[in-house]
Amino acid sequence: MSLRIMFMANAPWCTTGYGVQGKHLTPRLKALGHDVAYFAFYGLQNGMLNIEGTPIYPMGYAPWGEDILDAHMRSFRADVLITLMDVWVTDFFGDHAQRGGWAWLPWTPIDQEPVPQMVLDRLQGAHTVLPYSRWGESLLRQEGIENVRYIPHGVDTNVFRPGDRTEARRKLGLPEDAFIIGMVAANQGYPPRKCFPEQLRAFSVFRRYHKGALLYLHTLKTTARGGIDFKELLRRLDLVEGRDVIFSDQYSYVIGWHEERMAALYQSFDVLSLTSSGEGFGIPLIEAQACGIPVVTAANSAMPELTFAGVCVEKQHPFWTPLGAWSYLPDPEAILDAYVEIYARLTKLGQREELAERARKGAEQFDWDHVVSAYWQPLLAEIEAGRNEHVRTGDLQPA
């Protein structure tokens, strides 16, 4: 008796972090012998699709699927629901999971401390809570939540792998002799969780001493998603777009970059900068390090445990969020110090190769096949065994 699993996330063709996770995970869950359907609560409307035997259910009219999820679960006869999203956005799941008899598995970010009360409240009714980081797992246990298991995100290490930096820069039209600091981060919401102003301020000083330095931003440069106004920020920092800072082509960014092109982008960087105020995981950190690229991160949330080669910025300032918890703003001068340190290490004989080797080795533990065999397979086997026992004893009718 295999499980019938509904996986709920951005559509698997979306190049968002969640969409990419769904694209890679769901076929592997099927390979374990389970029946899998996909609820694309973002990215599909007004019709179903079937991709290689996996039904893709569309969104309804409510933003988080509340108006149509019950019907999708009945249609597929699902007994497990995996949601890849923030849980605080809706109080729908726990109550409906208990009414419907589903095993709800919220695969969810924990990126503030302590765990916000709204998050704790909305985890009620979950079968097992699945944070992406050991840090998040620890915080949940401190709050008395015992039905918690760490399951990290995965990366395709066959695609994200070391490559020739010069060739990658030629492919992307980037200067071959520049020292490139890259950011891969969504410009969404305010204040920006990805801390663009702090990192650009640090870079503006760094570039005074390293005229060949370039900051590459793979992000949306407009305020269309409630993010920051880069035009004004660059002006205030005396940074010139095209000379000091380069943005990804905005049309192709919105359409989405395939993973092979993203790998080439990481390969073109000297270092990835991601000093966020909080990360539930931070997929670009693993993608970059899988390509042998060191990182500059911040010493909060999930980032320290994902920093295998690079510098983790310690100096930060606490920020009280609207969810009623702390996140942390990294100090721009400390970020500058980290850029100076990583530059010195990368230009020292032998250090670049050593950092690349450490980065790759650390990232390999997040290869998809390992994540599924080490984390997903045991959990789902336990759920399956439990349901089989309930069916045997008559407590639960099979779907």
N, C-alpha and C positions, 0 to 999 in steps of 0.2 A: 504494500500500500504506500505509494509515493504521496508526497504533499502536493496540494494544488495551491500555488503561490501567486498572489497578485503583487507585482512590484510597482510602486507608485513614485514617479519622479518626473523631471523634465524628459521630453521625448528623447529616444536614444540617438536620433540624428542631430539633436541640438549640441552645439560645441561648448555648452556651459559645463562647469565641473560636474554637476549632477547628471547631466545628459550623458557625458562620457563614461561616468561610473556605471550607469544603467546599461549602456551599450556593451560594456565588457562583462558585467556581472551576470546578466540574465542568461546568455547562452551557456555560461558555465554552470549555473544552477540547473538548467535543463540537462546538461551533460551528467549531472549527478543522479539523474533519473526522475526529477520532479517535473510536474506540469506547470508551466510558467506563462502568465499573461502580464501585460504591461499597461498600466494606467498612466497615460501621458497627460497629467493635469496641466501641463504647459507644452505647447508645440503641436497640438492636433485638435481640430474642431470638426464637428458635424459629419463624422463618418469614421468607421473602423478601418484598420489596415491589418494585414497579416504578413509578417516578415519571417520567412524561413520557418513557418509553423508556429510562430509566436503571435497571438492576437494582440493588437495594440488598440486599447480603448481610448476614446477621445474625452476631452474635458467637457463639462457642461457649461453652466453660466456662473456658478459661484467660483471665486478665485482659487480656492483650495480643494475643490472637488466635492464639497459637502453635499451638493444637490444630487450627485449622480453615483457616488462611490458605492452606496448600499446596493444599487441596482447592478452595477458592474460586478460586485462580489457575488451576487446571486446568479447573474448570467454565467459567470465562469465557474460557479460552485467552489469558490476559493475558501480554503480553511486557514490560510496564512496571509497576512498583509504586511509587507515591508514598505515603510515610508521613508524616503530619502528627502528630508526637508527639516526646517526648524519646526519644533512642535508648538512654540508659543503663539503661532499665528492663528490657531483655531483650537477650540475645546471639543471638537467633534469626535476625534478618533477613539479615545478610551471608552466612552459610554457606548458608542455604536459597536465597538469590538466585543464588548461584553454581551450586548444584546444579540449580536449576530453569531456569537460563538467562534469568532476568529482568534487566532493567535497574532496579536499586533506586535510587530517588531519595529519600533522607531529607531532607525539608523540616523542619528541626529548629532549636530554639533553642540558641544559645550565650550563656550569661548569667553565666559565672564566668570568672576568669582565674588562671592559664593554662587552656586547655581541659583539663578533667579527663581523666586517663589512661583511666578507664573509658569515657568518651565516645569518645576516640580509638580504643580497642580495638574498640569496637562499631560503628565506622564502616567497619571492614575489610569489603570485599566490595561496597561501594557503587559504583554507576556514577558518580554525581555527587552531592556533598554540597551541600545548598542551605540555607545560613544565611539568616536574615531580615534581618540587619544587616550593614553594611559593617565594623563593628567585629568581629563574629563571623567574617566572611570573612577579615579580616586575621589574627586569632588562629589560625585553622586553617592559613593559609599559613605562619605562623611555625613551626608544628609540622611543616612539610614536606608537608602535604596539598595536592596540586596539582589534584586533580579536584574543585574547589569553585567554585560560582557563587552569587552573591548574588541571591536572589529575595525581595523584601519581601512582607509581607502587603498585602491590598487593603482598600479601604473603598468603599462605595457613596456617592459624593459627591452623588448626586441625592437621597438620603434624609438623609444627614448634611450639612446645609447651614445657613447662618445663618437665624435666625428671630426672631420678636418675643419678647423675654424675659418681658414682662408676660403675654402670652398663654400662654406655656409654663408659667409659674408658676400661673396660674389653672387650667389644664388639670390640673396635678398637685397642686393644693391647697397650694401653697407660698406663704409670705408675700411679697408683692410688693415690700416695701421693705427686705428683709434683704440683707446682703452674704453670698452663699452660696458657700462653698468646698465642692466636691464631690469625692467619691472613688468610683470604679468599680473594684472590686478584689475578688478572691476571698479570703475568710477561710478559708484552707486550710493546714494544716501548721504546724509550730512549729520554730524561730522563724519568724514570718510573713514571707515574702519581700516582701510589700507594705508592710511597716513601718508598720502601723497605730499602734503605741504611740508612735513618734517623731512622727508627724504629729498625733495627738491631743494629745500633750503640747505641741507648738508651738501648736496651736489654742487650748488651754486658757489660754495666756498671751495670745495675740492677742485673745481675746474679752474680756479684762479691760479692754482699751483701746477695743474696738469692740463695744459692747453689742448692736448689731443684727446681729452676725455669727452665721452658722449653718453648721454642718457637716452635709452630707448624705452618708450612707453607703449606697451601693448594694452591699450585701453581706449575707452571712448573719451574724446577730448571735449565734448559738449556737456551741458547740464541736463541732457534729455532724460536721464534716469535719476535726477535729483542729486547728482554729484557736484564736484567743484568746477569753477570757471578757470580752466587752465590758462586761457589767454591773459587774464588779469594777474594770475599767480606768476606766470613767466615774466610778465612785464615788471612786476614788483621785485623780482629776484634778478633782474638784468640778464635773463636767459633768453636766447633767440631760437625760435623754432626753426629747424633745418640746419642750424649751425651747432647749437649746444644740445638741443633736445629734438628727438625724432619720434613721431607717433606712427603707429601702424596705419596703413591706408585705411581710412575710416569706412569705406564701403566694404572692403574685404573683411574688416573686423566685424562689422554687423552681420554679414553673411556667414562668417565663421571660417576659421582656419582648420584644415584637417591636421591630424596628429603628426604626419610626416613633416609638414611645414612648420608646425610648432617645435618639433625636435630640432630642425635646422635653425630656428630662431634661438633656442637655448644654446646650441653649439656655437653660435656667432657671438655670444656674450663672453666677457671675461668673468663677470660675477652677476648673480641675480640678487636684487635687493627686495626684501619683503619684511619690513619691520612694522607689522600691523599692530593695532591696538588689541587684537585678539583673533585667534584662529582656532576653529574646531579641528582643522587638520592642516591645510595649506598645500594643496596638490602641486602648485608650481615648484615648491621646495624639493619635492621628490622627483618631479619631471626633470628639473635642472640638474640635480645631483646625479640622476641616472645617466645624464649626458656628460658627466664628469665636470660640471660647473659648480664652483663653490658658491656659498650663499652668505648674505648678511641678513640676520633675523633679529628678533627682539626676545628678551628673556621673559616671555609671558605665555600663558596658555599652552598650546601644543607645540610651539615652535622649537623650544630647546631640545625636545626629544627627537626632532626631525633635522637637527643641524649636525651633520656628520663631518662636513668640511667647510670651514668658514668662520665667521665671527658672530656671536650672539650679543647684542647690545644690552647691557645691564641697566644703565641709567634710564629711568622712566618716570612719568608723572601719573598718578592715579586719576581716573576720570569716572565719575558716577553716572551710569547710563540710565536711560528711561525705563529699563527693565528692573532697576533696583539692584544693581550689582556693580562691581568694579571692572573696568578695562584699563588699559595703560597706554599713554602716549609716549613714544620713545623720544628721548632728548635729541634734538638736531645735532648738537655738538658731539654727542656720543656716537651718532650715526656717522658723522664726519670722521671721527677717530677710527671707526670700523672700516670705512672706505680707505683711509690712509694705511691701515694695517694690512688689509687684504691686497692692496696695490703693492706694498713692499714685499709681501710673501710671494705674489705671483711673478714679480720681476726678479726674484732671487733664484739663482741657478738650482734647478731640481725641484723647487717648491711647487710649481704648477703641476708637474706630473704626480707628485705625492698627494696634493690636494685632490686631483682628478681621480686617483685610485681610491682614496678614502671616500669620496663622494659617491662613486659608483658602487662600492662595496656596501655602504650604508643603505643606498636606495634599493639594492637588489632584494632586500627582505620584504619589499612591498610589491614585488612582481605578482601579477594577478593569480597565477597558478598556485603560488605559495599562500596568498591571502585566502583563497577559496578552500584549499586543502587543510590549512591550519586553523581557520576560524569558522568559515561558513559551514563546511561539511559536518564537523562535530555538533554544532548547534542544531542544525536542521535534523540530523540523525536523532538527537535527543527529543526534539519536538515530535518527530514521526513516531518514535517509540512510545512516547506518552500518549499520543492519539490512538495508536494501535491498542494500547492497554485499556484506554477508556472504551473503545469499541468492543473489545473482548468482554469487558465486564458489564457492558450495556449502558454505561454512563453517557456515551456519545454515539450518535448515529453517523455512519460514514457518509461523506458528501456524495 
